[in-house]
Amino acid sequence: MVKQRVIALVDCDSFFVSCEQKRDSSLKSKPVCVISNKEGCVISRSKEAKQMGIRMGEPLFMAKKEHPKGIYIVADHEYYAYVSNLVMSVLKDFSPYVQIYSVDEAFVDFTGLKRLYKKNYYTLALYLRQKILDEVDIPVSIGVSSTKTLAKLASDKAKHFKNGIYLIGQRKIIKELKNTKIEEIWGIGRRLTVALRRSGVLTAEELVAKSDEWLDKLIGIHGIEMRHELLGNMVSPVINEEKPPKSIQNTRAFCLFTSDFNYIKNELNKHIHTSCRKLRSYNTKCRQIGVMLRTKDFRVFYTKKELLAPVDFELEISKIAMDLLEDIYDPTVLYRSTGVVLERIGEEGIEQLSLYSDSQTIEKNKNLTNCFDKLEAKFGKNIVQTGFTRKK
Ligand SMILES: [Mg+2]
């Protein structure tokens, strides 16, 4: 018999609004809505906005007219992706098996963690929820059960509980299925709901009572999988399927054409900072660093360096990149942009030979980098920057 797994779905509450409230705490407990763009519609609402009667998808001009007291903020997806990363990092610290499902949802395999953390699964979920709240200031709901489909169901129910946790244990499954309409099941859309209703299947309980053959005919293999997952037999495991990208690059045009070396260096450093943050989020290193300079008349100068040992420490990458920049920089030329490319990501290399290779320095570097991430989690992106002054 296959050992039962314990799977959690962690789902951020009103994620976009929660991000805005994290950025500006004066927005907490207020009727806040995030809108898709300046003349768009409502795509996320705080609890207070929901209570006020503001509807999801309502066009801004209507919402403003009907609910002038509402606070309407234009979506900043770059910031939300950044916050999402912070939440996911907490999850990855917590369990080795995390599958990111969307910007605000992830499956986490809890199996075995009970012993590690010396907590039962319910208190474990409470603990994780509090940890995300303390470290990232984002509220989440957590559903816990033995399969992804049941965990998803549990997380929807968790939203109705003050502590944001809902557990569906083996013995509770049948009772839960009785109370679950088919349209509430993960993976059942509008069309399938209609087809199932037409066949007299209205609840999850009625669905699992059907035979595999019957479900195969109506839905296909996915229908059989759904039935087994609803009965608590895992079909779809939690997999870390997120692979780091092949390369990470960042570039942006300057405000003005310039040949000021310090200015270019500082701009390049900002891109290095952004790239390294991404590199760290995948917990990996790179073995090649490239630097690009684009002139006013669009000529591109690019140079790169291959490294013996993979690196992830920002100041080390920065030092190499600055040397490369110096190689291609010409003080008589006006430039329009610069950029960095980190390549050969995740490749093994010869450890050692690194600039900072003794264990004490490595530990120091690690602490410093953690510090960057923590400060940014608290005060926002790019609050920490390394800067340059250059001796003439
Ligand atoms: Mg959500």
Residues whose N, C-alpha, C, O or C-beta is under 5 A from the ligand:
A	BS01	MG	D11 C12 D13 S14 F15 D104
